[in-house]
Amino acid sequence: MIRVGVIGCGYWGPNLVRCFAEDGGSAVIAVSDLEASRLAPIAKRYPAIQTTASAKEVIDNPQIDAIAIATPVSTHFDLALQALRAGKHVLVEKPMTSSTASALCLIEEAARRNLTLMVDHTFVYTGAVRKIHELISGDQLGQPYYYDSVRINLGLIQQDVDVVWDLAVHDISILNYVLPVRPLAVSATGMSHVPGRKDNIAYLTILCEGNLIAHVHVNWLAPVKVRRTMIGGSKRMIVYDDVEPSEKVKVYDKGIALTPDSENVVKMMINYRAGDVWIPKLDITEALRVEVAEFVASIESRRPPLTDGLAGLRTVQILEMASRSMQEQGKLIQVQETEGVLV
Ligand SMILES: NC(=O)c1ccc[n+]([C@@H]2O[C@H](COP(=O)([O-])OP(=O)(O)OC[C@H]3O[C@@H](n4cnc5c(N)ncnc54)[C@H](O)[C@@H]3O)[C@@H](O)[C@H]2O)c1
């Protein structure tokens, strides 16, 4: 039984508390939040869970094996480092940290102490994304051409991060999982329409090895909720619409075939192919439940979790490059060879 402490119980933290409390392999021992009003509903629903304003009290609790961190992004690094130094396994919310350097530091600390470090890249654990991963790994897509995602709605404008670090992080983590090819360069532009706040709309382009191009459009000021990703390849094309209640993934047997022109050898004939559309059956288990089970299993079997520190680092690196590009009005930022961790 893995005994868990949860730090941060605002919007997302209670979901972690619920999933750990309901998972057969874990128990929640203590929950911390700076605000008493956040703890009251937890104490009412789970009388056996200790509640406290002190994160340190949870981290130092000898009854606790693992810490889940669901506080604002700027606090992830300090809390995760303290937890690792106290000998606890860590599940930290997305994005793992606010810089590559601090992500690397957490990875090193966890490795040195033989502890599990996992990042909550929730979408990777959805039935839809797992199915897309299975399709692409099984060569259903052919050569990947593009990954094109729109994630917009009238969303909560965050204080400490811009829309890229809050929303595009999901798309980057999905991209890294389903198409694990090396990124080569990143360009991004964004804008703020709320005085004193960070960018609320952004367009991000990632150029990858193998002629793959990824584009992510994120926006907190859209009138409608769109969560739509298209992944195109030489054999098939996938449409993933997360707003759809059940038929979230559709596989289109559409594309083009190039054949040499018999009249002119340097010219190619483009033939269009439009075949069937297939709707695969998806596992509908709540993603966070799958993820919590993966965290527990990875601790127990001493193996890296699916979304380990390295997955967190890869995502943070792209986010950091996007921020640099946004500061320079979309300048193409090349992945430095010396960074060496983007694979
Ligand atoms: N995986 C997902 O799909 C998903 C969804 C939403 C949010 N998140 C992530 O969860 C994290 C929190 O987001 P949120 O929307 O719940 O924010 P929130 O502001 O609603 O909650 C954060 C809570 O942390 C508490 N807190 C801050 N510092 C603390 C400390 N030192 N000790 C104890 N408590 C502290 C605050 O009082 C607050 O209640 C962010 O990293 C965000 O990116 C992930």
The ligand as a MOL file (V3000), in Angstrom:
LIG
                    3D

  0  0  0     0  0            999 V3000
M  V30 BEGIN CTAB
M  V30 COUNTS 44 48 0 0 0
M  V30 BEGIN ATOM
M  V30 1 N -3.5780 17.5720 -15.3680 0
M  V30 2 C -4.5470 18.3980 -15.6580 0
M  V30 3 O -5.3680 18.1700 -16.5420 0
M  V30 4 C -4.6480 19.6730 -14.8860 0
M  V30 5 C -5.8250 20.4160 -14.8530 0
M  V30 6 C -5.8440 21.5850 -14.1130 0
M  V30 7 C -4.7080 22.0030 -13.4400 0
M  V30 8 N -3.5810 21.2600 -13.5100 0 CHG=1
M  V30 9 C -2.3490 21.6820 -12.8180 0
M  V30 10 O -2.5510 21.6030 -11.4120 0
M  V30 11 C -1.8210 22.6250 -10.7580 0
M  V30 12 C -2.7820 23.4420 -9.9110 0
M  V30 13 O -3.7670 24.0100 -10.7580 0
M  V30 14 P -5.2090 24.3980 -10.1840 0
M  V30 15 O -6.0020 24.7800 -11.3730 0
M  V30 16 O -5.7070 23.3450 -9.2720 0 CHG=-1
M  V30 17 O -4.8280 25.7100 -9.3590 0
M  V30 18 P -5.6050 26.3230 -8.1060 0
M  V30 19 O -5.0850 27.7220 -7.9510 0
M  V30 20 O -7.0720 26.0940 -8.2270 0
M  V30 21 O -5.0740 25.4530 -6.8800 0
M  V30 22 C -3.7760 25.5370 -6.3870 0
M  V30 23 C -3.8600 25.3550 -4.8710 0
M  V30 24 O -2.5400 25.2350 -4.3570 0
M  V30 25 C -2.5190 25.8700 -3.0730 0
M  V30 26 N -1.1390 26.1430 -2.7280 0
M  V30 27 C -0.2830 27.0440 -3.2910 0
M  V30 28 N 0.9330 26.9770 -2.6970 0
M  V30 29 C 0.8480 26.0160 -1.7320 0
M  V30 30 C 1.7480 25.4810 -0.7650 0
M  V30 31 N 3.0170 25.9250 -0.6870 0
M  V30 32 N 1.3130 24.5370 0.0670 0
M  V30 33 C 0.0340 24.0670 0.0060 0
M  V30 34 N -0.8800 24.5450 -0.8740 0
M  V30 35 C -0.4710 25.5040 -1.7330 0
M  V30 36 C -3.3890 27.1130 -3.2750 0
M  V30 37 O -3.8650 27.6020 -2.0370 0
M  V30 38 C -4.5030 26.5660 -4.1600 0
M  V30 39 O -5.6200 26.1170 -3.4230 0
M  V30 40 C -1.1340 23.4250 -11.8720 0
M  V30 41 O 0.1640 22.9540 -12.0430 0
M  V30 42 C -1.9510 23.1110 -13.1220 0
M  V30 43 O -1.1990 23.2150 -14.2990 0
M  V30 44 C -3.5420 20.1070 -14.1960 0
M  V30 END ATOM
M  V30 BEGIN BOND
M  V30 1 1 1 2
M  V30 2 2 2 3
M  V30 3 1 2 4
M  V30 4 1 4 5
M  V30 5 2 4 44
M  V30 6 2 5 6
M  V30 7 1 6 7
M  V30 8 2 7 8
M  V30 9 1 8 9
M  V30 10 1 8 44
M  V30 11 1 9 10
M  V30 12 1 9 42
M  V30 13 1 10 11
M  V30 14 1 11 12
M  V30 15 1 11 40
M  V30 16 1 12 13
M  V30 17 1 13 14
M  V30 18 2 14 15
M  V30 19 1 14 16
M  V30 20 1 14 17
M  V30 21 1 17 18
M  V30 22 2 18 19
M  V30 23 1 18 20
M  V30 24 1 18 21
M  V30 25 1 21 22
M  V30 26 1 22 23
M  V30 27 1 23 24
M  V30 28 1 23 38
M  V30 29 1 24 25
M  V30 30 1 25 26
M  V30 31 1 25 36
M  V30 32 1 26 27
M  V30 33 1 26 35
M  V30 34 2 27 28
M  V30 35 1 28 29
M  V30 36 1 29 30
M  V30 37 2 29 35
M  V30 38 1 30 31
M  V30 39 2 30 32
M  V30 40 1 32 33
M  V30 41 2 33 34
M  V30 42 1 34 35
M  V30 43 1 36 37
M  V30 44 1 36 38
M  V30 45 1 38 39
M  V30 46 1 40 41
M  V30 47 1 40 42
M  V30 48 1 42 43
M  V30 END BOND
M  V30 END CTAB
M  END
